[in-house]
Amino acid sequence: MLGWILALLAIAAIAALLGMGRVSGAALTGAKILIVVALIIFLLAALGIFAIV
């Protein structure tokens, strides 16, 4: 999941430099959603509610 987040952030940065605002915004939104999902999974695993096999 971290790979997807980094890829989307790189796409957003490159698109912003090239002036493609909509593509940059979409990639940044996707990265934000994945960051929230990763944080929720991490917190659940840290609390012992969710077991990562």
Summary of the structure (lengths in Angstrom):
residues: 53
radius of gyration: 14.0
end to end distance: 15.5
largest distance: 44.3
contacts: 125
relative contact order: 0.15
helix: 79%
strand: 0%
